[in-house]
Amino acid sequence: MLDCLNETDRAIFLKLYMEEKNLDEVSAETGLKKEVIYNRLSRGKKRIRSMYESREV
């Protein structure tokens, strides 16, 4: 499902959910502000959700 995300967003998802890093660590590693990470997560989750829903049909 992560294939629908761009490389940066995919890296954020992997760091947070697979590597179990916290937002401060991800922010330091990526150079992105926490607010930007929150926005990318929100948009990424919407994109994943819509792809999942379209496959269920």
N, C-alpha and C positions, 0 to 999 in steps of 0.2 A: 504493500500500500504506500510505502514511502517513495516509490518511484515517481509518483505524481508531483513530488516536491522538488524545488531546485536544490542545488548542492548545499548551499548555506543552511537552508531550512532543514534539510535532511540531517545535516551535522548537528544542528541544535537539538532535534528530536532524539538522535542517538545518544548524545552526551547526557541529556536530562533523563531519558527513560531507560536506556540500556546500560549506560555507564553509571547511572544514578548520581550524577553530579548535581550540585545545587546551582541556583541562578547566578550567584556571585562567581563561582568557578567558571561557568560557561561564559559569563560576561568578560571575565579576565582573559579567557582563552581566545574568544572570538573578537574582542575589542568592541562589541556592541553593548549599548546601554541596556539595562534591565527592561525598560519600557519598550524598546525595539524588539527584544526577545519575546516579551509578552504578546506584542502585536503579531509577530511572525508565527508564534505558536497558535494564536487564535485563528489566523488565516489558514494555517496549515491544517488545523483540526477541521475547519469548515470544508476545505478541499478534500481531505480524506473522507469525511462523512458523506459528502456529495458523491464521490466516486463509489463508495461502498453501497450507498442507496441505489445508485443507477445500476449496479451489478446484481442487485437482489431481484430486479424485475424480470 
